[in-house]
Amino acid sequence: MAMSQSANLAEKAMGHGDNAVTEQNMTNPARDREKYGDPSGETMKALAWMGKNDVQMIECPKPKILEDRDVILKVTGSTICGSDLHLYHGAVVELQKGDILGHEFCGKIDSMGPGVKGLEVGQRVVASFQIACGECMYCKKKLSSQCERTNSNTIENAMYGGRTAGMFGYSHFTGGFAGGQAEYVRVPFGDVNLLKLPDDVPDEKGLYLSDVLATSWNCVVDTGVKEGDVVAIWGAGPIGEMCAEMSFTNGASRVIMIDGGNGAWRLDFCKEKMPKLELLNYTDLPRGTTVTSRLKEMEHGGPDVALECVAGEYAKGWAHRFELMIGAETDTSEIVNEMITSVKNYGRCGITGVYVGFTNHFNIGSLMERGIRLIGNGQAPVHLYWEQLLQMIRDGKTDPYKMLTHRCKVEEMDEIYKIFNERGDKMQKIFVQTKFSDPPASGSPALKTFKS
């Protein structure tokens, strides 16, 4: 938390860059009701970050149109992503009290600026989690997560040697945009960052084009999973689950999933959906047996491909726990090292779990000497894939219902964060409804409440 607050102060002192062409640091319309709030005075419910491990439901102004190509969306579906937990834990810098969270959402168009083309009020759409201008060097290649003109954060540019696109509900480090765990949300460049949903794709499926499906697909294809590969996946959450399905789709001969601790139940959950899946529970390994040694027992030389679907904040050993605690590193290298030592010589390792800064004890020797390909998959460029993935849903080639376990109310999001953080109630992926949502689609979970 001290690091996050220091980053906020440093950013304020240095000032933003001059590259952004859309409003920055509008993470809650209540910060300036006259400037950001709808003139009608209408309010909305939203989930706001209040401090480490503290999120609360708030009442705040409905956002208003600020720019010609803005769309105001009535949110009909949102969810919690594993990467939201990094915000919840305070592991991502430049969070501020009152920031509205949520980067995966769909909805119906409430109103539009005069510059929006190709959309109509009332249309059902899904938003990409990143905010792209549609016109810069990266956007022209549909590499929307790397847009040059929607995030002017100076610290990110200094740390990374470049900026990512702005992102909904993901701190001021990525531009400072209010998220979609709310009843309304403002979408800049709405005609770029919204995809129309056809009538045969319900919100309970279309929502996940926003992030999880594109992120999983990007992990698999960017790391180069191909016919006959043996693939090992670290993490049995929604991203890991969909990476397993998509690895099989791309021709993998075997997929081995690794998890443990309080998330071990997810291994059996995924196995039930994909009987071909092989499991490795690291908490059940006997003394002296490591994840690497077990994988090499399961496959001569180890897997061809390793996919990281966890994140860098979860330390296993005491050394990394201590270094994270005192700020000596922001991310542990333990899982990445396991991947590097586990794969075959010249194997491929893709990192899709969130890593935000610097790590210690990285096994660069194995990487170099054995010719391991380490690939940062990056924030997935949703625009590159979402039309293809939408067609895959319509054709039955991928089914988001496989990961969907719960339907919840937006009013209960603060309680749901606690449950999701603890891997409780066998909660894999949720659909969060608002007062604007349609009745549950056929085959989707029934509503479950957590507050009496």
N, C-alpha and C positions, 0 to 999 in steps of 0.2 A: 504493500500500500504506500509506503514511503516513496518507493521508486516511481509509482504512478503520479503522486502529488508533485514530486520533483520534476517529472516530465511535463506536467501541466504548467508549472511555473517557468520552466525553460522555454517551452513553446510560446508562452505569453511574452517573455522577454525578447526572444529572437524574432517573433512575428512569422506569419504564414508566407509561403511563396506567392507569386503572382500568376500562377498557371491556371487556377480554377476559374471556370466560367459559370459556376452555380453556387448558390449560397452555402457557406460553410458554418459549422457549429450551431445548427438548429436542431438540437437533440430533444427539445421539449418546447412546445409552443408557449408554455407558461413562463419561460425565461423572459419573454417580451410579448405580452398579450396583444398589445396594439400592433406590433410589427408582424407577428407570426400567427396570431389567433384569428379564427374566422369571425368576420364582423357581425354575424348573426348572434354571437354569444353562446352558441351551442358548445357543449362540453362532451368529453369522451372518457371512457375508462382506458387505462394503459398501465403497463408493467414497467416500473422504473427501478434502476439500480440506485441503492442508497448507501452502499458500503460493502466491504468484503462479506460475502455470504449473507447479504441482506438485500432482497428485492421486495418491493411493495406495490400493491395496486393503488393507483392514484386517479383522481379526477382532474383533468386539465382541458384547456381549450382545444376544440377541433382545429386542425391546421388549415391555413388558407393558401390559395394560389399566390405564389411569390414571383414566378417567372412565366413567360409566354408558353413554355412547353411543359409546364407542370400538370400533373393529374392528381386529383384528390380521390383516393380509393376508399370505399367502404370495405373494410376487411371482413371477408367471409370465412377465412381459414388461416391459421398460423400454426406454429409448432415450436418445440424446443430442440435445438441442435446440440450435440456434444460440445461444439465450440462455444456455445452460450455459457457453458460451465466455466470456461476460462475467464469470462467476464465476471461471472458470479463469484469466483474465487479471487478476483482482483489480480489475475495473472497478466492481463493485458493493460498496457500503460494508457494514461490520459483518459481514464473514466472520470466522470464528474457526477456528483450526487444529483439525482433527478433525471439522468439520461434514460430515455425510453429505448428498451431493447427489442430485439427480434429482427432477423434478416431473411426469414422464409415466410412468405405470405402470398395469398391470392385474394381476389375480391371483385367487386363490381364498381365500375367507374361512376363516381358521384358528380364530379365536375372537372372541367379541363380549361387550360389556358388557350388563348386564340391561336397559338402557333402549333398546336398538336394536330397531326395529320393521321388519318387512317383508323381512328378510334371513335367510338360513340358512347355517350352517356348510357349507363345501364349494362354495357358489355361485361362479360365475365373474362377476367384476365389473371395471369400469374406474373409476379414480378421476379426479376433476377435479383440475387442478393447483392450484386455489385451495381454501381451506378455508372453508366457509360454515356459519353457524349454522342457516339455514333460517327464521329468525323475525324478523330485524330489517327495517327499512324497505326496504333494497336486496334482501334475500333474498326478501321477499314479491313483488318484481317479477322474480325470478330473475336479478337483476344480481349474481350470486354473487361476482364478483371484487372487489366493493366492500363486502363484508360488514363491518358496523360492530363486530363482537364477537369477532373471532378474531385481531386483531393490535393489540397495545398499544404499539407502538414510538413513542417520543416524537419522535425525530429525523425520521422520515418525516412525522409529523403537522405538525411545524414547517416542513419544507421544502415540502410539497405543499399545506398548508392542509386536510388530511384524510388519512385512512389508506386503504390498500387492504386487502383481506382478507389473512389469513395465507396463505402459500404453501409448499408442500412443497419442501424442499431449496434454498431461495433466500435464505439468510443471515438474520441476526437483524433486519435491516431490515424483513423481512416476517414477523416473529413468531418465527422460530427454530424451524422444524419439521424433523425428520429426513426426508430424501428417500427415493425409491424405487429408487435405483441400488444395490439391496441385495437380500437374500433374504427379508427381512421388513420390514414398515413398519406403523407405527401410524397409523390414520386417525381423527381426531376427527370427531364427528357423522357416523358411518359411514352412517347411514340417509339422510343428505342428500347426502353427497359421493361415493357409489358408485352406479354405474348397472349393472344386471344386463345381462349379455351373452347373447343367445340362441344356441342351438346352431349356427345357420347363419352366425354371424359369428365367425370364429376370432380368437384373440388378436392375430394378425399384422395384422388390420384394426381390431379393436375398440380396441386400445391407443391409437390415434391420435385417438380421441374425447377423450382426456385433455387435449390441447392443440392440436396442429397443425391439425386439421380445424376446430375451433371458432374458433381464432385467425384462420385464413384466411377463413372464412365471415364472421366479424365484420368483418374489414378490408373486405371487398367490400361487404357490405350496409350497414355503418355509414357508409362513404364515399359510398354511394348509386350504385353502378354500375347502369346501367339500359340498356334496349334501345337499340342503336345507338351507344353510347358507344365512343370510342377510349380505351383504357386503357394507361398506361405503368407498368411495375412495376420498381422498383429492387431487385435481388437475385434470383438464380436458385436459391436454396436451397429447402428443402422448403416453407416458407411462401410464397415467391414462386411456386413451381410450382403449388401448390394454389390460390393466388389467381388465377393465370391460368386454370386449369380452371374455377373458380367464377365468374370474370368472364364467360367464354363461356356458362356455364350461365344467368347473369342477363341475357344478351342483348347483350353487348359485340360490336361489329362487327369490331374489331381489338384485339389485345393485343400490345404491344411490351415485350420483356423486356430489361433492362439489367444487365450484369455485366462483369467483366473480371479482369485479374490472374490469380492462381492459382486463381480460381474460374470462369474463362472456360469451362472444359469443361462446366460445368453448363448453359450456354446450349444447346449441341448436345444434351445429355441431355434437356432439357425439350422442345426442338423435335422430337426423335424421338417423344416421347409425344403432342405436340400439333402436327401439321404446319402448322396455321394460324398458329402463333405466329411473330411477327417478332422479330428479334434486333438488339441494339445492343451491340457489344463496345467499351467505352470505351478500352481499351488499344490498339485498332487505329485510332483516329481520327487523321487527319493533323493536323499542327501548325496551330493556328488554328481548328480545328473543336472545338466543345464538345458535350457531351451535349444541351444546350438547342438549339443551332443545328441539330444533326442531327435532333432530334425535330421541329423546325419545318419541316425539309426533307421529312420523312416524312409529315407531316400539317399542312395549312394551319392556322396559328395554334397548333399544338401539340395534344397530347391533351386530351380532356375531363377525364380523371381521372388522378391520379398516386398510386401506392401505394408506401409506403416499407416494405420488408421486409428491411432490413439492420440498422442500429443506429447509435447515435451515437458509438461509440468508435473507428470506423475513419476516421481522417483521411486526406485525399488530399494536401493542400498542406502546405508546411513551417510556415506560421504556426499552423495548428491543431495540428499535431504538437507544436510547441513549447509551445503553451498547455495542451494536455492533459498534457504531460510535467511542467510546473511547477505544475499544479493551478489554472491560471487559468480553466479551464472543465472540466466533466466530459464534455461531449458536443460534437462538431463540428456545425456548422450546414450543412456543405457540401451534403449530399444534399438536405436540406429546401430549401435555396436553389435547387438545381437543379430540384426539383419545382415550386416557386413560379414560377420564370421560364420553365419549359417549358410549363405548361398554358395553355389558352386563357384569355382574360379571363373572369372569373367561373368559372374551373375549380375542381375540388375535389381536395384533397390529403389523403390519410389516412396517419397515422403509426402503424405497428404494430410496427416494430423498436424494441428497448428503448432508451429515453433515461432517464437516472437523475437528472439535475440541471440544470445551467445551461450555456448556450452563448453564444458571442460572434459578432459580425458577421452577425446575422440580418437578412435583407432584408425588413424590415417595410414599407418603402416600396412595393415591388412588391405585397405582400399587400394593403395598403390601397388604393392607387391603382387597381389592376386588379380589385379585388373578389374576390380569391382566397379560397376557403373552406379554411381549414386545420383539420383534424379530428384530434384525438388519439383514436385508436380505443380506447385504454385496454387494460388487461389484459382479454382476452376473457371475457365472462360465460358460461362453459361451460354452466351449467345452463339458460341461455336457449335453447341450440341443440342440446344433445347428443341429445335424443330425435329431433328432426327429422333430424339428420345420421346417426344410427343407421339410420333408415328409408331414407335416401338410399343408404347402403351396401347395405342389403338389396335395394333396388330396382335396384341397379347404376347409380345416377345419380352416384355418386362412388366412386373406387376407390383406396384407399391404396396398393395394390401399385404404382401408377405411380411413386411416389417411393421405394419400398423397394428398397434395393440390397444390403444385407448382413444376415446373421444372425451374431451373435457371442456369446461366453460372458461372463457377468458377471465371471468371474475375470480377464478381460483388459481390463477397462474403463480401467485406467490407461494402457495402451498405445493403446487406441482413441481416447482423448481427444487424444493427440498427432497421430494420423493425421487425425482429423476437423478439428482445428485447422489443419492444413496443407492442407486440402482434398485429401488424398491418397487413393490407391487408388480414385478416382472414387466416394467414399463420399457418398451423398446423404442417405439416412435409414436408420437401422439398427434391427433388432429384437434386443434383448439377452435371452438366455435364462438361466434359473437351473436348479437341480436340480429345481424344481417344475414346469417348463414341460412342456407336451404336445409330442409329436413335431411337426416342421414341418408346417404346413397345406399343402395342395395349391396350387401356384402361387407359394409364397413362397420366398425364397432359401435355398439350402443353407447349412449352418454353415461359416463360414470362421474359421480360427484365425490368430493373429498372434504367438503365442509358441511357441517350439519346446520 
